[in-house]
Amino acid sequence: MRAKAEAFPLAVKAGSTAVKIYRDRKPSGDYYRVVYYLGGKRYRLNFSDLDRAKAEAQAKAAQLARGDLDAFNSMAGTDSPTGALWMRSVRPAWHSTPRQPSMLRRRRY
């Protein structure tokens, strides 16, 4: 009897998060793309082996579900482009100047 083929995209769930695995076919062979979202940005990882893609998808789904953002080393710190962009957008609220009022001060009427 023939084994049932897996229908793509596969969804790997942990808690309320889901990481998807897509199959892309090329003349050189199939490869699998693990897709997840973090901070409104889409991240894609490519694998040539489905088992490795499933293992990575389970790990990413578990990290996202428990909120372990430090495990995403590419996103931590200001040395990454996203971290530096975040620091530039938040800095005016932390360090106010007379020309730029702080976003944290409350208005008094």
C-alpha positions as a Markdown table, in Angstrom:
| # | Residue | x | y | z |
|---|---|---|---|---|
| 1 | Met | 0.0 | 0.0 | 0.0 |
| 2 | Arg | 1.3 | 3.4 | -0.9 |
| 3 | Ala | 2.1 | 6.0 | 1.9 |
| 4 | Lys | 0.0 | 9.1 | 1.9 |
| 5 | Ala | 1.9 | 12.1 | 0.4 |
| 6 | Glu | 2.2 | 15.1 | 2.6 |
| 7 | Ala | 0.2 | 18.1 | 1.4 |
| 8 | Phe | 2.2 | 21.4 | 1.4 |
| 9 | Pro | 2.4 | 23.9 | 3.0 |
| 10 | Leu | 2.9 | 22.0 | 6.3 |
| 11 | Ala | 2.0 | 24.0 | 9.4 |
| 12 | Val | 4.0 | 23.3 | 12.6 |
| 13 | Lys | 2.2 | 24.6 | 15.6 |
| 14 | Ala | 3.3 | 25.3 | 19.1 |
| 15 | Gly | 0.8 | 27.1 | 21.4 |
| 16 | Ser | -0.9 | 29.8 | 19.3 |
| 17 | Thr | 2.0 | 30.2 | 16.8 |
| 18 | Ala | 2.4 | 28.5 | 13.5 |
| 19 | Val | 5.5 | 28.1 | 11.3 |
| 20 | Lys | 4.9 | 26.9 | 7.8 |
| 21 | Ile | 7.1 | 24.7 | 5.5 |
| 22 | Tyr | 6.8 | 25.2 | 1.8 |
| 23 | Arg | 8.2 | 22.9 | -0.9 |
| 24 | Asp | 9.8 | 24.4 | -3.9 |
| 25 | Arg | 10.7 | 22.3 | -7.0 |
| 26 | Lys | 13.7 | 23.1 | -9.1 |
| 27 | Pro | 15.3 | 21.2 | -11.9 |
| 28 | Ser | 18.2 | 20.4 | -9.5 |
| 29 | Gly | 15.8 | 18.9 | -6.9 |
| 30 | Asp | 13.3 | 19.9 | -4.2 |
| 31 | Tyr | 14.1 | 22.2 | -1.4 |
| 32 | Tyr | 12.0 | 23.2 | 1.6 |
| 33 | Arg | 11.5 | 26.7 | 2.9 |
| 34 | Val | 10.7 | 27.3 | 6.6 |
| 35 | Val | 8.7 | 30.6 | 7.0 |
| 36 | Tyr | 8.0 | 32.5 | 10.2 |
| 37 | Tyr | 7.1 | 36.0 | 11.2 |
| 38 | Leu | 8.8 | 38.0 | 14.0 |
| 39 | Gly | 8.1 | 41.6 | 14.7 |
| 40 | Gly | 6.0 | 42.0 | 11.5 |
| 41 | Lys | 8.9 | 40.8 | 9.3 |
| 42 | Arg | 8.9 | 37.5 | 7.4 |
| 43 | Tyr | 11.9 | 35.3 | 7.8 |
| 44 | Arg | 12.7 | 32.3 | 5.4 |
| 45 | Leu | 15.2 | 29.5 | 5.9 |
| 46 | Asn | 16.0 | 27.0 | 3.1 |
| 47 | Phe | 16.7 | 23.3 | 3.6 |
| 48 | Ser | 17.4 | 20.5 | 1.1 |
| 49 | Asp | 16.1 | 17.9 | 3.6 |
| 50 | Leu | 12.5 | 17.7 | 4.8 |
| 51 | Asp | 13.5 | 16.2 | 8.2 |
| 52 | Arg | 15.9 | 19.1 | 8.9 |
| 53 | Ala | 13.3 | 21.6 | 7.9 |
| 54 | Lys | 10.7 | 20.0 | 10.2 |
| 55 | Ala | 13.2 | 20.0 | 13.1 |
| 56 | Glu | 14.0 | 23.7 | 12.6 |
| 57 | Ala | 10.3 | 24.6 | 12.2 |
| 58 | Gln | 9.5 | 22.9 | 15.5 |
| 59 | Ala | 12.4 | 24.7 | 17.2 |
| 60 | Lys | 11.3 | 28.1 | 15.8 |
| 61 | Ala | 7.7 | 27.5 | 16.7 |
| 62 | Ala | 8.6 | 26.6 | 20.3 |
| 63 | Gln | 10.8 | 29.7 | 20.6 |
| 64 | Leu | 8.1 | 32.0 | 19.3 |
| 65 | Ala | 5.4 | 30.3 | 21.5 |
| 66 | Arg | 7.4 | 30.9 | 24.7 |
| 67 | Gly | 8.5 | 34.4 | 23.7 |
| 68 | Asp | 12.2 | 33.5 | 23.7 |
| 69 | Leu | 13.3 | 36.3 | 21.5 |
| 70 | Asp | 16.9 | 36.2 | 22.8 |
| 71 | Ala | 17.2 | 32.8 | 21.1 |
| 72 | Phe | 16.9 | 34.6 | 17.7 |
| 73 | Asn | 20.5 | 35.8 | 17.7 |
| 74 | Ser | 20.2 | 37.6 | 14.5 |
| 75 | Met | 17.6 | 39.9 | 16.0 |
| 76 | Ala | 19.2 | 40.6 | 19.4 |
| 77 | Gly | 21.2 | 43.7 | 20.1 |
| 78 | Thr | 21.9 | 46.8 | 18.2 |
| 79 | Asp | 24.4 | 45.2 | 15.9 |
| 80 | Ser | 21.7 | 43.9 | 13.6 |
| 81 | Pro | 20.0 | 46.3 | 11.2 |
| 82 | Thr | 16.6 | 45.8 | 12.8 |
| 83 | Gly | 17.9 | 46.4 | 16.3 |
| 84 | Ala | 19.7 | 49.6 | 15.1 |
| 85 | Leu | 16.5 | 50.8 | 13.4 |
| 86 | Trp | 14.5 | 50.1 | 16.5 |
| 87 | Met | 16.9 | 52.1 | 18.7 |
| 88 | Arg | 16.8 | 55.0 | 16.3 |
| 89 | Ser | 13.0 | 55.0 | 16.4 |
| 90 | Val | 12.8 | 54.8 | 20.2 |
| 91 | Arg | 15.7 | 57.1 | 21.2 |
| 92 | Pro | 13.7 | 60.4 | 20.8 |
| 93 | Ala | 11.3 | 59.2 | 23.5 |
| 94 | Trp | 14.1 | 58.3 | 25.9 |
| 95 | His | 16.3 | 61.4 | 25.3 |
| 96 | Ser | 14.2 | 64.4 | 24.8 |
| 97 | Thr | 15.6 | 67.8 | 23.7 |
| 98 | Pro | 13.9 | 71.2 | 24.1 |
| 99 | Arg | 13.1 | 71.2 | 20.4 |
| 100 | Gln | 11.6 | 67.7 | 20.6 |
| 101 | Pro | 9.2 | 67.1 | 23.5 |
| 102 | Ser | 9.2 | 63.7 | 25.0 |
| 103 | Met | 6.5 | 61.3 | 24.0 |
| 104 | Leu | 6.4 | 60.0 | 27.6 |
| 105 | Arg | 5.3 | 63.3 | 29.2 |
| 106 | Arg | 1.6 | 63.7 | 29.8 |
| 107 | Arg | -0.2 | 66.8 | 28.6 |
| 108 | Arg | -1.6 | 69.1 | 31.3 |
| 109 | Tyr | -4.7 | 71.0 | 30.6 |
